[in-house]
């Protein structure tokens, strides 16, 4: 198939933000104005702790995203380091980027 000319794709809208988790490990980012459809979202955790951390999206819509962050502190038993049960990661900074789908 042969084509001539060039295709120009309009730039996608992108929103970047950061916020601090509450006592339950939650942080919500609102998109103002809302996206036309649900965006693609990624995140990263910023913390000084060496504990294992995880984040998950607990709510996502065209107007906002909510993350829940948890940490698993390491415990040493008989000179062996093991991870304890996950607990809310209160006070952690979450960085998020939302990009218009397409």
Secondary structure, DSSP 8 states (H G I E B T S, - for coil): ----S--------EEEEEEE--TTSEEEEE-SS--SS--EEEEEEE-S--SEEEEEEEEE-SSEEEEEEEEE-EEEETTEEEE---EE-TT-EEEEEEE---
